[in-house]
Amino acid sequence: MFRIEHPGSPEAIGGLLTLLDEGLVERPDLREMFSRGIRATLMRKAEYRIGLPRTDDLQELNVMLAERLEARRKERPKGKPRGEPNGE
């Protein structure tokens, strides 16, 4: 959970979610708990607020996260560094 709360980037979370999903195949109760906790973490982190619908499934959460990150990447204008308005 610590690695998910403090990733190098939002994109790194996808790999961590996959590992967690595979490791908890036989524990639906833990999958649900982690899914809710991770969603809450992603929504409150100021540096990459990502709104995700409620889900109790880690695999579904991973897919939704990937879709949101891809949409965000496409929306960001090319040639402008992240975090700097108007490329300044």
C-alpha positions, 0 to 999 in steps of 0.5 A: 500500500505504501508503494501505491500511496507514494509512487514515482508517477501515477502511471507506476500505479498500474503495475502495482495494481496488477501485482496486487490483483494477481496476489489476491485472486483468492481473497475477494474481501481484501481485493475490495478493501484495497480497491476502495482505499486506492481509489480514495488515495488517488482522489485526494493526492493533490499532485495527480487528482484522478476522479474514478467511479466507485468500484470494488474490483482491482482489475476494473480500477486498473483499467479505469486508471489507465483510461484516465491517464491516457486521456490526460496525456492526450489533453496535455499540449505538446511542448509545454512542460508539466507543472509550468503554465504556458511553458514558462 
